């Protein structure tokens, strides 16, 4: 599912996944959704020092959120976000951040449907030197 959310080189993806889950700081949380005995979605929550529009620090931040296409529109994504929010509240946090690509209309709509307010839009640039 991580590969479906973040496509790219399999070797790079495997190395990134290992680094992500090997972090010893305990800040990262992963929530999973099952249906009929198999995984159908996940949400990865980390803590960032800063998130746009947030006043507190650190801020729990949705780094990855994915639901298999066949399981979408059944409340799976909502349940994952609600579980992450419940964990964050219980841990003493007062707000949570997330982001989505500008062209990902489904993700933008899902965030809005869950009560997340759009804070800003950006376009990132790069130039080879």
Beta strands, then each sheet from edge to edge (+ up, - down):
strand 1: 29-35
strand 2: 38-48
strand 3: 59-67
strand 4: 96-97
sheet 1: 1+ 2- 3+ 4+
end
